[in-house]
Amino acid sequence: MKKKLLTLLLGTSLVMGLAACGGGDDDTSKDKDNGGTDTTETASAGDAQKIYDQKCSSCHGGDLKGGMGPDLTKVGSRYSKDEILDILKNGKSGGMPANVVTGDDADKVADWLAAKK
């Protein structure tokens, strides 16, 4: 009985942890304000903060000052946009998972973060 309870608790913790760091399957193709119908809306350059808030802030903090993940307030002084894109694509040892942000969204976030100096 204790073994089953422990397994259940560990499994739940793992799933919750993955969801918090972008492991969840977000369906952003649905516009909730439009009755749940599909839209072709894409993020503009001004949406990098919004993408960060949705995908990154749970680990790096809403203020970029870190949490589980490192402080990103001056990440642009350490990494170029291309290096940040590489980290977003491939992850980084020590806890940063790969592909948390992808495609055009990754490009926008990398550009936005590279400006943080």
All heavy atoms as an XYZ file, in Angstrom:
834
protein
N       0.827     -1.192      0.000
C       0.000      0.000      0.000
C       0.874      1.259      0.000
O       0.626      2.184     -0.765
C      -0.920     -0.033      1.226
C      -1.741      1.207      1.404
S      -3.129      1.204      0.301
C      -4.004      2.593      0.889
N       1.891      1.309      0.855
C       2.777      2.476      0.908
C       3.528      2.647     -0.402
O       3.751      3.754     -0.854
C       3.775      2.341      2.056
C       3.147      2.483      3.418
C       4.190      2.363      4.500
C       3.559      2.436      5.870
N       4.545      2.297      6.936
N       3.904      1.523     -1.003
C       4.646      1.565     -2.263
C       3.786      2.175     -3.373
O       4.251      2.987     -4.171
C       5.081      0.147     -2.629
C       6.229      0.067     -3.572
C       6.609     -1.379     -3.785
C       8.083     -1.499     -4.055
N       8.489     -2.880     -4.271
N       2.516      1.797     -3.431
C       1.606      2.341     -4.445
C       1.377      3.834     -4.238
O       1.357      4.605     -5.192
C       0.265      1.609     -4.414
C       0.335      0.198     -4.939
C      -1.024     -0.447     -4.923
C      -0.936     -1.888     -5.408
N      -2.248     -2.535     -5.380
N       1.229      4.251     -2.993
C       1.015      5.661     -2.695
C       2.250      6.480     -3.070
O       2.138      7.551     -3.675
C       0.697      5.855     -1.208
C       0.405      7.283     -0.762
C      -0.766      7.860     -1.536
C       0.144      7.324      0.724
N       3.428      5.980     -2.737
C       4.661      6.673     -3.080
C       4.817      6.790     -4.592
O       5.179      7.842     -5.110
C       5.873      5.942     -2.480
C       7.229      6.582     -2.722
C       7.271      7.987     -2.139
C       8.325      5.745     -2.107
N       4.520      5.724     -5.324
C       4.601      5.734     -6.784
C       3.636      6.765     -7.365
O       3.993      7.524     -8.266
C       4.284      4.340     -7.352
O       5.204      3.399     -6.796
C       4.378      4.311     -8.857
N       2.435      6.813     -6.821
C       1.443      7.784     -7.280
C       1.921      9.214     -7.028
O       1.834     10.078     -7.905
C       0.103      7.549     -6.584
C      -1.013      8.545     -6.906
C      -1.393      8.441     -8.380
C      -2.202      8.306     -6.033
N       2.451      9.482     -5.860
C       2.932     10.821     -5.534
C       4.107     11.237     -6.413
O       4.167     12.366     -6.895
C       3.329     10.898     -4.061
C       2.173     10.876     -3.061
C       2.705     10.786     -1.648
C       1.291     12.078     -3.240
N       5.051     10.332     -6.634
C       6.204     10.647     -7.483
C       5.775     10.889     -8.928
O       6.269     11.796     -9.581
C       7.244      9.539     -7.409
C       8.019      9.452     -6.083
C       8.918      8.224     -6.088
C       8.818     10.695     -5.841
N       4.870     10.075     -9.422
C       4.377     10.236    -10.789
C       3.671     11.568    -10.976
O       3.868     12.277    -11.959
N       2.851     11.928    -10.003
C       2.140     13.204    -10.059
C       3.116     14.374    -10.028
O       2.979     15.341    -10.769
C       1.146     13.318     -8.891
O       0.251     12.206     -8.936
C       0.355     14.595     -8.960
N       4.126     14.283     -9.173
C       5.130     15.343     -9.082
C       5.867     15.517    -10.396
O       6.137     16.629    -10.832
C       6.139     15.034     -7.976
O       5.497     15.016     -6.737
N       6.217     14.412    -11.035
C       6.930     14.463    -12.307
C       6.085     15.134    -13.382
O       6.562     16.011    -14.100
C       7.335     13.059    -12.755
C       8.059     12.953    -14.093
C       9.385     13.695    -14.013
C       8.290     11.515    -14.460
N       4.839     14.757    -13.486
C       3.953     15.341    -14.495
C       3.763     16.830    -14.242
O       3.822     17.639    -15.167
C       2.583     14.610    -14.504
C       1.565     15.355    -15.342
C       2.754     13.192    -15.015
N       3.568     17.221    -13.000
C       3.382     18.636    -12.670
C       4.646     19.427    -12.979
O       4.577     20.539    -13.478
C       3.006     18.809    -11.194
C       1.684     18.164    -10.832
S       0.300     18.903    -11.660
C       0.091     20.324    -10.630
N       5.810     18.861    -12.699
C       7.075     19.538    -12.966
C       7.299     19.763    -14.450
O       7.749     20.821    -14.879
N       6.973     18.755    -15.261
C       7.130     18.902    -16.707
C       6.184     19.953    -17.269
O       6.556     20.740    -18.128
C       6.904     17.563    -17.417
C       7.999     16.525    -17.236
C       7.571     15.212    -17.862
C       9.303     16.992    -17.830
N       4.980     19.976    -16.779
C       4.012     20.964    -17.257
C       4.457     22.376    -16.901
O       4.294     23.305    -17.683
C       2.633     20.675    -16.673
N       5.057     22.558    -15.734
C       5.486     23.889    -15.300
C       6.640     24.420    -16.141
O       6.790     25.615    -16.314
C       5.894     23.858    -13.831
N       7.449     23.548    -16.685
C       8.612     23.983    -17.469
C       8.384     23.860    -18.962
O       9.318     23.687    -19.731
C       9.856     23.185    -17.072
S      10.490     23.677    -15.478
N       7.144     23.880    -19.393
C       6.867     23.876    -20.820
C       6.673     22.493    -21.397
O       6.555     22.347    -22.601
N       6.635     21.458    -20.580
C       6.443     20.109    -21.074
C       4.998     19.817    -21.411
O       4.677     18.811    -21.994
N       4.101     20.694    -21.016
C       2.688     20.500    -21.295
C       2.377     20.753    -22.754
O       3.144     21.364    -23.487
N       1.233     20.275    -23.212
C       0.848     20.424    -24.608
C      -0.167     21.543    -24.717
O      -1.349     21.323    -24.576
C       0.257     19.103    -25.114
C      -0.055     19.143    -26.591
O       0.604     19.916    -27.304
O      -0.950     18.395    -27.022
N       0.305     22.757    -24.945
C      -0.571     23.909    -25.079
C      -1.077     23.993    -26.504
O      -0.306     23.989    -27.436
C       0.175     25.206    -24.765
C       0.611     25.280    -23.319
O      -0.011     24.642    -22.463
O       1.580     25.997    -23.073
N      -2.395     24.094    -26.666
C      -2.971     24.262    -27.988
C      -3.314     25.720    -28.162
O      -4.361     26.174    -27.743
C      -4.212     23.379    -28.145
C      -4.784     23.492    -29.543
O      -4.062     23.871    -30.473
O      -5.962     23.201    -29.718
N      -2.396     26.473    -28.771
C      -2.614     27.908    -28.933
C      -3.336     28.227    -30.231
O      -3.495     29.384    -30.570
C      -1.276     28.663    -28.890
O      -0.422     28.148    -29.902
C      -0.628     28.552    -27.526
N      -3.792     27.222    -30.968
C      -4.502     27.487    -32.207
C      -5.972     27.800    -31.951
O      -6.699     28.142    -32.862
C      -4.384     26.288    -33.159
O      -5.054     25.173    -32.608
N      -6.430     27.686    -30.726
C      -7.817     27.980    -30.393
C      -7.916     29.363    -29.790
O      -7.168     29.725    -28.909
C      -8.356     26.963    -29.379
C      -8.304     25.522    -29.845
C      -9.378     25.229    -30.814
C      -9.337     23.744    -31.184
N     -10.248     23.424    -32.204
N      -8.845     30.137    -30.255
C      -9.093     31.461    -29.717
C     -10.281     31.356    -28.779
O     -11.416     31.234    -29.221
C      -9.366     32.434    -30.862
C      -9.603     33.852    -30.372
O      -9.482     34.106    -29.162
O      -9.916     34.700    -31.221
N     -10.046     31.382    -27.471
C     -11.108     31.192    -26.490
C     -12.156     32.291    -26.571
O     -13.310     32.066    -26.269
C     -10.509     31.108    -25.084
C      -9.665     29.869    -24.903
C      -9.022     29.836    -23.540
C      -8.093     28.644    -23.468
N      -7.274     28.650    -22.276
N     -11.764     33.499    -26.951
C     -12.716     34.594    -27.061
C     -13.576     34.477    -28.307
O     -14.534     35.207    -28.479
C     -11.991     35.944    -27.072
C     -11.305     36.225    -25.742
O     -11.778     35.716    -24.708
O     -10.300     36.948    -25.762
N     -13.225     33.573    -29.207
C     -13.943     33.405    -30.453
C     -14.692     32.074    -30.452
O     -14.793     31.412    -31.468
C     -12.953     33.484    -31.628
C     -13.646     33.648    -32.960
O     -14.810     34.020    -33.015
N     -12.938     33.347    -34.032
N     -15.150     31.649    -29.283
C     -15.922     30.428    -29.199
C     -15.106     29.166    -29.422
O     -15.663     28.126    -29.729
N     -13.796     29.218    -29.315
C     -12.966     28.034    -29.466
C     -12.692     27.649    -30.900
O     -12.275     26.544    -31.177
N     -12.915     28.529    -31.833
C     -12.653     28.202    -33.225
C     -11.196     28.451    -33.569
O     -10.533     29.255    -32.930
C     -13.554     29.022    -34.170
O     -13.299     30.397    -33.950
C     -15.017     28.712    -33.944
N     -10.704     27.757    -34.568
C      -9.311     27.914    -34.977
C      -9.076     29.304    -35.531
O      -9.921     29.869    -36.214
C      -8.940     26.903    -36.065
C      -8.778     25.511    -35.523
O      -8.562     25.338    -34.316
O      -8.855     24.576    -36.333
N      -7.873     29.849    -35.250
C      -7.479     31.127    -35.819
C      -6.105     30.972    -36.418
O      -5.377     30.051    -36.104
C      -7.445     32.244    -34.758
O      -6.438     31.920    -33.804
C      -8.775     32.419    -34.064
N      -5.738     31.888    -37.278
C      -4.404     31.856    -37.875
C      -3.551     32.980    -37.311
O      -2.596     33.405    -37.924
C      -4.505     31.988    -39.413
O      -5.204     33.195    -39.705
C      -5.209     30.806    -40.023
N      -3.900     33.438    -36.131
C      -3.201     34.536    -35.483
C      -1.759     34.134    -35.151
O      -1.514     33.050    -34.648
C      -3.947     34.872    -34.195
C      -3.412     36.051    -33.463
C      -4.269     36.331    -32.240
O      -5.498     36.315    -32.367
O      -3.680     36.539    -31.182
N      -0.820     35.014    -35.467
C       0.573     34.765    -35.119
C       1.054     35.853    -34.187
O       0.531     36.962    -34.172
C       1.471     34.739    -36.375
O       1.346     35.991    -37.032
C       1.097     33.610    -37.305
N       2.073     35.539    -33.411
C       2.604     36.500    -32.460
C       3.401     37.575    -33.191
O       4.170     37.285    -34.086
C       3.485     35.788    -31.451
N       3.203     38.813    -32.809
C       3.991     39.903    -33.385
C       5.233     40.107    -32.527
O       5.383     39.511    -31.475
C       3.153     41.170    -33.441
O       2.876     41.625    -32.138
N       6.126     40.966    -32.980
C       7.373     41.221    -32.252
C       7.104     41.689    -30.831
O       7.870     41.391    -29.925
C       8.207     42.237    -33.008
N       6.024     42.398    -30.607
C       5.677     42.878    -29.280
C       5.192     41.795    -28.337
O       4.991     42.050    -27.157
N       4.998     40.603    -28.843
C       4.489     39.510    -28.021
C       5.584     38.671    -27.376
O       5.283     37.685    -26.721
C       3.589     38.600    -28.846
C       2.246     39.251    -29.150
O       1.841     40.164    -28.402
O       1.609     38.844    -30.124
N       6.843     39.024    -27.532
C       7.928     38.235    -26.939
C       7.758     38.127    -25.427
O       7.939     37.048    -24.853
C       9.283     38.841    -27.291
N       7.373     39.218    -24.787
C       7.149     39.203    -23.330
C       6.019     38.234    -22.985
O       6.120     37.470    -22.030
C       6.806     40.610    -22.843
C       6.337     40.670    -21.389
C       7.443     40.586    -20.378
O       8.427     41.291    -20.513
N       7.301     39.758    -19.368
N       4.961     38.248    -23.776
C       3.823     37.359    -23.529
C       4.239     35.890    -23.691
O       3.866     35.042    -22.883
C       2.685     37.698    -24.492
C       1.440     36.889    -24.285
C       0.335     37.341    -25.232
C      -0.898     36.480    -25.076
N      -1.944     36.849    -26.024
N       5.009     35.599    -24.721
C       5.504     34.234    -24.942
C       6.377     33.813    -23.763
O       6.237     32.713    -23.226
C       6.286     34.130    -26.265
C       5.374     34.429    -27.454
C       6.936     32.751    -26.401
C       6.118     34.746    -28.741
N       7.280     34.704    -23.339
C       8.133     34.432    -22.181
C       7.268     34.143    -20.955
O       7.505     33.180    -20.230
C       9.064     35.624    -21.904
C       9.813     35.467    -20.606
C      11.023     34.790    -20.558
C       9.295     35.965    -19.414
C      11.696     34.611    -19.363
C       9.953     35.798    -18.223
C      11.154     35.120    -18.191
O      11.805     34.934    -16.999
N       6.262     34.988    -20.719
C       5.399     34.804    -19.552
C       4.710     33.444    -19.566
O       4.580     32.800    -18.532
C       4.345     35.915    -19.477
C       4.925     37.269    -19.094
O       6.050     37.319    -18.543
O       4.247     38.291    -19.361
N       4.304     32.996    -20.749
C       3.596     31.725    -20.867
C       4.521     30.516    -20.781
O       4.158     29.503    -20.205
C       2.832     31.660    -22.191
C       1.689     32.627    -22.266
C       1.049     32.667    -23.650
O       1.608     32.189    -24.632
N      -0.123     33.261    -23.732
N       5.698     30.607    -21.368
C       6.552     29.434    -21.528
C       7.770     29.393    -20.597
O       8.300     28.324    -20.350
C       7.055     29.342    -22.976
C       5.972     29.272    -24.013
C       5.362     27.917    -24.036
C       4.391     27.794    -25.194
N       3.976     26.435    -25.401
N       8.241     30.540    -20.138
C       9.540     30.593    -19.454
C       9.484     31.066    -18.012
O      10.351     30.721    -17.205
C      10.497     31.501    -20.224
S      10.568     31.187    -21.995
N       8.497     31.898    -17.693
C       8.484     32.563    -16.389
C       8.320     31.603    -15.217
O       8.733     31.926    -14.112
C       7.408     33.638    -16.347
O       6.123     33.068    -16.447
N       7.754     30.433    -15.437
C       7.588     29.491    -14.325
C       8.935     29.033    -13.781
O       9.041     28.694    -12.609
C       6.733     28.291    -14.738
O       7.349     27.577    -15.777
N       9.961     29.041    -14.602
C      11.302     28.651    -14.145
C      12.229     29.851    -13.956
O      13.073     29.839    -13.067
C      11.946     27.675    -15.129
S      11.120     26.071    -15.194
N      12.099     30.874    -14.801
C      13.018     32.015    -14.768
C      12.431     33.237    -14.074
O      13.103     34.260    -13.980
C      13.463     32.376    -16.190
C      14.268     31.307    -16.844
N      15.590     31.081    -16.542
C      13.926     30.378    -17.770
C      16.034     30.059    -17.261
N      15.044     29.617    -18.017
N      11.201     33.154    -13.631
C      10.564     34.255    -12.923
C       9.948     35.277    -13.847
O      10.477     35.542    -14.922
N       8.840     35.842    -13.425
C       8.163     36.865    -14.221
C       8.996     38.119    -14.385
O       8.825     38.859    -15.340
N       9.916     38.345    -13.458
C      10.779     39.516    -13.517
C      12.169     39.191    -14.064
O      13.073     40.010    -13.978
C      10.902     40.139    -12.132
C      11.432     39.157    -11.094
O      11.739     37.993    -11.436
O      11.542     39.551     -9.920
N      12.342     37.987    -14.616
C      13.600     37.512    -15.206
C      14.700     37.262    -14.172
O      15.820     36.953    -14.544
C      14.131     38.489    -16.275
C      13.238     38.731    -17.470
C      13.426     40.153    -17.988
C      13.559     37.744    -18.563
N      14.398     37.377    -12.897
C      15.429     37.279    -11.868
C      15.722     35.848    -11.424
O      16.515     35.631    -10.527
C      15.054     38.133    -10.664
C      15.121     39.612    -10.979
C      14.888     40.466     -9.778
C      14.988     41.939    -10.166
N      14.730     42.816     -9.052
N      15.105     34.875    -12.058
C      15.412     33.487    -11.761
C      14.470     32.867    -10.750
O      13.624     33.519    -10.172
N      14.657     31.611    -10.567
C      13.875     30.771     -9.679
C      14.536     29.415     -9.745
O      15.683     29.253     -9.338
N      13.839     28.455    -10.344
C      14.463     27.163    -10.646
C      15.535     27.355    -11.716
O      16.561     26.710    -11.690
C      13.429     26.158    -11.169
C      12.747     25.388    -10.097
S      11.567     24.125    -10.664
C      11.789     23.965    -12.383
N      15.261     28.245    -12.667
C      16.210     28.555    -13.731
C      17.016     29.794    -13.370
O      16.679     30.518    -12.432
N      18.075     30.058    -14.121
C      18.940     31.190    -13.792
C      18.321     32.559    -14.087
O      17.351     32.677    -14.828
C      20.173     30.963    -14.674
C      19.689     30.143    -15.804
C      18.585     29.285    -15.255
N      18.918     33.575    -13.515
C      18.568     34.975    -13.730
C      18.838     35.330    -15.200
O      19.901     35.039    -15.731
C      19.454     35.828    -12.808
C      19.166     37.311    -12.865
O      18.819     37.825    -13.949
O      19.318     37.960    -11.826
N      17.874     35.954    -15.855
C      18.022     36.340    -17.266
C      18.011     37.854    -17.459
O      17.943     38.325    -18.595
C      16.901     35.711    -18.105
C      16.830     34.191    -18.129
C      15.625     33.728    -18.953
C      18.109     33.587    -18.664
N      18.110     38.615    -16.378
C      18.018     40.070    -16.502
C      19.103     40.659    -17.394
O      18.882     41.687    -18.027
C      18.055     40.772    -15.125
O      19.229     40.360    -14.427
C      16.820     40.463    -14.323
N      20.279     40.041    -17.459
C      21.373     40.536    -18.299
C      21.899     39.441    -19.220
O      23.081     39.417    -19.566
C      22.501     41.079    -17.417
C      22.076     42.267    -16.598
C      23.197     42.811    -15.772
C      22.691     43.993    -14.954
N      23.735     44.586    -14.140
N      21.020     38.549    -19.644
C      21.433     37.407    -20.468
C      22.043     37.848    -21.797
O      22.930     37.184    -22.333
C      20.271     36.414    -20.668
C      19.184     36.995    -21.570
C      20.763     35.082    -21.196
N      21.618     38.991    -22.326
C      22.151     39.491    -23.591
C      23.606     39.904    -23.519
O      24.284     39.982    -24.538
N      24.115     40.152    -22.314
C      25.537     40.482    -22.167
C      26.401     39.222    -22.122
O      27.611     39.295    -22.278
C      25.759     41.331    -20.914
O      25.454     40.596    -19.755
N      25.763     38.074    -21.932
C      26.494     36.795    -21.891
C      26.353     35.989    -23.180
O      27.257     35.243    -23.550
C      25.998     35.943    -20.723
C      26.318     36.517    -19.366
C      25.947     35.563    -18.246
N      24.594     35.050    -18.354
C      23.545     35.497    -17.653
N      23.704     36.474    -16.786
N      22.366     34.965    -17.812
N      25.189     36.101    -23.823
C      24.907     35.289    -25.014
C      24.374     36.159    -26.148
O      23.611     37.099    -25.919
C      23.849     34.219    -24.705
C      24.261     33.212    -23.670
C      23.703     33.231    -22.395
C      25.189     32.213    -23.962
C      24.066     32.291    -21.437
C      25.552     31.273    -23.014
C      24.993     31.325    -21.759
O      25.355     30.394    -20.814
N      24.714     35.794    -27.374
C      24.157     36.455    -28.558
C      22.768     35.878    -28.836
O      22.369     34.868    -28.253
C      25.056     36.203    -29.763
O      24.991     34.836    -30.139
N      22.060     36.498    -29.753
C      20.743     35.994    -30.141
C      20.855     34.560    -30.651
O      20.046     33.701    -30.290
C      20.114     36.884    -31.213
C      18.777     36.367    -31.707
C      18.208     37.208    -32.822
C      16.930     36.578    -33.352
N      16.388     37.333    -34.481
N      21.859     34.269    -31.475
C      22.026     32.923    -32.019
C      22.318     31.901    -30.924
O      21.832     30.772    -30.978
C      23.132     32.890    -33.078
C      22.719     33.610    -34.363
O      21.501     33.736    -34.620
O      23.621     34.039    -35.102
N      23.101     32.299    -29.940
C      23.397     31.385    -28.826
C      22.147     31.124    -27.990
O      21.907     29.996    -27.558
C      24.516     31.964    -27.948
C      25.872     31.960    -28.622
C      26.927     32.749    -27.862
O      26.608     33.820    -27.299
O      28.085     32.275    -27.832
N      21.335     32.151    -27.796
C      20.083     31.980    -27.061
C      19.141     31.068    -27.840
O      18.512     30.174    -27.271
C      19.430     33.344    -26.755
C      20.321     34.133    -25.782
C      18.035     33.166    -26.176
C      19.917     35.586    -25.594
N      19.068     31.261    -29.155
C      18.252     30.373    -29.998
C      18.713     28.924    -29.885
O      17.887     28.007    -29.815
C      18.321     30.809    -31.472
C      17.291     31.804    -31.941
C      17.611     32.280    -33.346
C      15.908     31.220    -31.888
N      20.023     28.714    -29.868
C      20.575     27.367    -29.732
C      20.165     26.746    -28.393
O      19.797     25.573    -28.336
C      22.098     27.394    -29.858
C      22.695     26.007    -29.812
O      22.385     25.198    -30.714
O      23.455     25.719    -28.861
N      20.194     27.522    -27.325
C      19.780     27.019    -26.011
C      18.292     26.685    -26.020
O      17.874     25.647    -25.495
C      20.125     28.029    -24.904
C      21.642     28.149    -24.756
C      19.479     27.624    -23.573
C      22.105     29.305    -23.879
N      17.474     27.545    -26.642
C      16.043     27.264    -26.731
C      15.782     25.987    -27.526
O      14.905     25.196    -27.184
C      15.304     28.436    -27.375
C      15.199     29.710    -26.541
C      14.624     30.850    -27.375
C      14.363     29.485    -25.300
N      16.547     25.773    -28.587
C      16.355     24.600    -29.441
C      16.879     23.318    -28.792
O      16.205     22.298    -28.799
C      17.060     24.812    -30.779
C      16.910     23.649    -31.716
C      17.623     23.891    -33.033
C      17.497     22.671    -33.932
N      18.252     22.822    -35.166
N      18.078     23.375    -28.228
C      18.741     22.159    -27.745
C      18.743     21.989    -26.237
O      19.197     20.961    -25.739
C      20.192     22.143    -28.246
C      20.241     22.141    -29.755
O      19.594     21.349    -30.411
N      20.999     23.071    -30.324
N      18.282     22.981    -25.506
C      18.328     22.911    -24.055
C      19.742     23.124    -23.553
O      20.655     23.433    -24.316
N      19.910     22.964    -22.255
C      21.220     23.146    -21.647
C      21.299     22.224    -20.448
O      20.335     22.116    -19.679
C      21.399     24.612    -21.227
C      22.806     24.973    -20.868
C      22.973     26.477    -20.770
C      24.421     26.766    -20.439
N      24.673     28.170    -20.243
N      22.440     21.567    -20.292
C      22.579     20.643    -19.177
C      22.363     21.383    -17.865
O      22.731     22.536    -17.719
C      23.954     19.982    -19.198
O      24.970     20.938    -19.027
N      21.740     20.712    -16.950
C      21.451     21.312    -15.665
C      19.984     21.651    -15.490
O      19.596     22.214    -14.476
N      19.148     21.353    -16.480
C      17.723     21.527    -16.276
C      16.950     22.230    -17.366
O      15.737     22.151    -17.383
N      17.603     22.950    -18.273
C      16.865     23.639    -19.333
C      16.467     22.628    -20.400
O      17.329     22.089    -21.099
C      17.735     24.743    -19.946
C      17.144     25.415    -21.162
S      15.714     26.410    -20.763
C      15.179     26.860    -22.401
N      15.157     22.344    -20.522
C      14.721     21.384    -21.543
C      14.767     21.993    -22.945
O      14.708     23.208    -23.106
C      13.284     21.059    -21.143
C      12.831     22.226    -20.346
C      14.057     22.825    -19.702
N      14.893     21.145    -23.940
C      14.904     21.574    -25.336
C      13.486     21.890    -25.803
O      12.514     21.341    -25.291
C      15.502     20.479    -26.207
N      13.392     22.772    -26.778
C      12.145     23.072    -27.493
C      10.994     23.544    -26.613
O       9.843     23.250    -26.901
C      11.711     21.847    -28.315
C      12.714     21.526    -29.384
O      13.177     22.406    -30.105
N      13.097     20.263    -29.475
N      11.290     24.305    -25.569
C      10.224     24.897    -24.765
C       9.514     25.964    -25.599
O       8.301     26.094    -25.557
C      10.772     25.494    -23.447
C       9.691     26.253    -22.698
C      11.341     24.394    -22.570
N      10.286     26.711    -26.365
C       9.758     27.706    -27.303
C      10.353     27.353    -28.663
O      11.550     27.102    -28.775
C      10.171     29.137    -26.899
C       9.561     30.160    -27.839
C       9.784     29.440    -25.466
N       9.525     27.320    -29.701
C       9.992     26.885    -31.017
C       9.571     27.872    -32.105
O       8.749     28.756    -31.888
C       9.423     25.493    -31.364
O       7.994     25.562    -31.330
C       9.916     24.425    -30.396
N      10.150     27.686    -33.285
C       9.767     28.438    -34.477
C       9.943     29.937    -34.352
O      10.909     30.426    -33.763
N       8.981     30.674    -34.911
C       9.020     32.139    -34.884
C       8.981     32.672    -33.458
O       9.584     33.699    -33.154
C       7.857     32.737    -35.675
C       8.017     32.561    -37.172
O       9.161     32.357    -37.638
O       6.995     32.644    -37.884
N       8.267     31.960    -32.578
C       8.206     32.389    -31.182
C       9.595     32.359    -30.552
O       9.968     33.269    -29.816
C       7.251     31.497    -30.378
C       5.789     31.757    -30.706
O       5.490     32.741    -31.418
O       4.937     30.981    -30.236
N      10.369     31.325    -30.836
C      11.734     31.218    -30.302
C      12.587     32.369    -30.820
O      13.373     32.958    -30.074
C      12.353     29.875    -30.673
N      12.432     32.711    -32.088
C      13.190     33.809    -32.676
C      12.863     35.125    -31.986
O      13.766     35.921    -31.672
C      12.901     33.882    -34.172
C      13.859     34.797    -34.904
O      15.066     34.487    -34.931
O      13.402     35.829    -35.452
N      11.594     35.369    -31.725
C      11.172     36.603    -31.057
C      11.689     36.669    -29.626
O      12.175     37.703    -29.182
C       9.654     36.708    -31.084
C       9.114     36.999    -32.472
C       7.613     36.995    -32.483
C       7.140     37.306    -33.882
N       6.362     36.269    -34.466
N      11.581     35.558    -28.902
C      12.049     35.535    -27.516
C      13.565     35.701    -27.465
O      14.090     36.450    -26.628
C      11.596     34.235    -26.802
C      12.283     34.089    -25.448
C      10.082     34.222    -26.636
N      14.286     35.035    -28.374
C      15.747     35.154    -28.394
C      16.161     36.591    -28.687
O      17.090     37.114    -28.050
C      16.341     34.205    -29.432
N      15.487     37.237    -29.625
C      15.789     38.629    -29.960
C      15.544     39.529    -28.747
O      16.358     40.387    -28.407
C      14.929     39.065    -31.145
C      15.358     40.392    -31.740
O      16.574     40.636    -31.840
O      14.459     41.180    -32.088
N      14.421     39.316    -28.069
C      14.046     40.092    -26.895
C      15.041     39.886    -25.754
O      15.494     40.841    -25.120
C      12.637     39.688    -26.498
C      12.065     40.381    -25.301
C      11.685     41.685    -25.205
C      11.794     39.791    -24.034
N      11.174     41.932    -23.945
C      11.234     40.787    -23.220
C      11.939     38.511    -23.519
C      10.844     40.556    -21.902
C      11.553     38.273    -22.222
C      11.011     39.286    -21.421
N      15.422     38.621    -25.507
C      16.371     38.328    -24.430
C      17.778     38.840    -24.749
O      18.484     39.301    -23.852
C      16.416     36.831    -24.138
C      15.194     36.251    -23.424
C      15.298     34.734    -23.353
C      15.034     36.857    -22.035
N      18.163     38.780    -26.022
C      19.506     39.254    -26.415
C      19.660     40.752    -26.150
O      20.771     41.241    -25.954
C      19.768     38.945    -27.881
N      18.562     41.477    -26.108
C      18.597     42.907    -25.828
C      18.717     43.213    -24.331
O      18.937     44.363    -23.950
C      17.344     43.582    -26.380
N      18.608     42.195    -23.493
C      18.706     42.373    -22.033
C      20.188     42.406    -21.660
O      20.835     41.390    -21.564
C      17.991     41.233    -21.280
C      16.554     41.030    -21.671
C      15.712     42.174    -21.194
C      14.241     41.945    -21.572
N      13.456     43.117    -21.440
N      20.724     43.599    -21.450
C      22.162     43.743    -21.183
C      22.418     44.440    -19.871
O      21.769     45.236    -19.384
C      22.830     44.492    -22.311
C      22.595     43.743    -23.615
C      23.565     44.147    -24.667
C      23.172     43.472    -25.958
N      24.044     42.692    -26.587
